[in-house]
Amino acid sequence: MNDTVKSGKLAARQVRVMRVAPRRAKQASQRRAAVGVGHSDTKLSWSNQEQALRLFQSSVLERVSIVREGVPARYVTVLTARMGIPKDRFYRTLGLMRPTIDRKVRASKLLNQDESERVVGIARLVGQAQSLVQDSGEAEDFNAARWVAAWLERPSPALGDKRPAEFMDTAEGRGLVSDLLAQQQSGVYA
C-alpha cells in the first residue's frame, strides 16, 4: 500500500472519529441525566457535609453512574478533613497512590473508576453510620466521619481481631465492613 492511500485512510478515520466523539459525549450526558446524576447536579455537591449520607442513600444505578463518571479528586481532601485523619492513612486504607491522587487534586481532575469506587465506598460507610444514628434519633452533635475513622482502627472480634481498615482496599472488604457496621447497630455479630 502506498503512502497516499495510507494517508487517505488515516484522514477518513480521523473524520469519522471527529463525527462520533460529540455524539458519544451527548449520549453519555443523556445517560447521566436519565439516572438523575452528574457533577453539575445540585444533588451531588461534593463539598456538602451531607454528601456521604447522599451517597449511602442513592440507588445502585446512581452510584454506578457516579463511579463511571469519576468523583472529583478534591472530595478526597474534603473527606479526609471531615474524618480528621492524615491523607497518608486514608490513602493506605483504601490502597490509593498518594502522588497520583494529590496530582489530580491540584489539577482539579476526576478520579478514575477504581479510585472513585474506593472513595465512594468509604464515603458510603460514613453515610451509613450517619443514617444509623439519625434513625435512632440521637444524631445531635454526632460526627459520623470522625466516628468511622476511629471505628475503622479498632480491632473487631468479628474480623478475627483485625481492624476494619484492613479490609477497605477491596470491594468485597468494603462490603464486609459495611455489613459489620449494620450488624453492630442491630446488636447481631457474625
Summary of the structure (lengths in Angstrom):
residues: 190
radius of gyration: 20.7
end to end distance: 67.4
largest distance: 76.6
contacts: 532
relative contact order: 0.10
helix: 70%
strand: 2%
